[in-house]
Amino acid sequence: MEKWIVFAFISMFFAGFTSVIAKAGLAGISGELGLAVRTVFVFGFVILFALYAVPREEVGRLSSHNLLWLGASGATTAASWVFYYKALKAGDVATVALIDKGSVVVAMLLAWLVLGEAITWRLIAGASLIVAGLLVIAKR
C-alpha cells in the first residue's frame, strides 16, 4: 500500500475522533467559543510540528502563488469549521459528520474543474453512493 493511502486512513481515524471529542467539549458553551479554543490548540500543534518537520530553507521557497491558494484554503476551512461547529452543537455527531463528508463530492467536482483531474466511472459510482447515503441519513 502506498504511503499516502496509509496517511489518508490515519487522517480518517483522527477525524472520526475529532467530531466526538469536539461534541463532548461543547457542553455548556457555544459552538463559536468551542471552535475558537480548538483552533488555538490546532495552531499550536501545527506550528510545533512544522518547526520539527519543515527544513528552514523550504520557507524561503514560499511564493505569492502558494500564499494566495493556501490563504484561500484557510478562509474556506474557517468557514467550514464555523458551520460545522454550529451544526455539531445542535445535531447528532454521526449525522453532522456524514453530511460534512459529502464534501468529498464537492472536492471531486472542483478537482476536475480547477485542477483538471479525471473523473472516472469508479469516482462517479462512489460519489453517487455518497450522495445516496447523505439522503438516507439526512432524511428524518
Beta strands, then each sheet from edge to edge (+ up, - down):
end
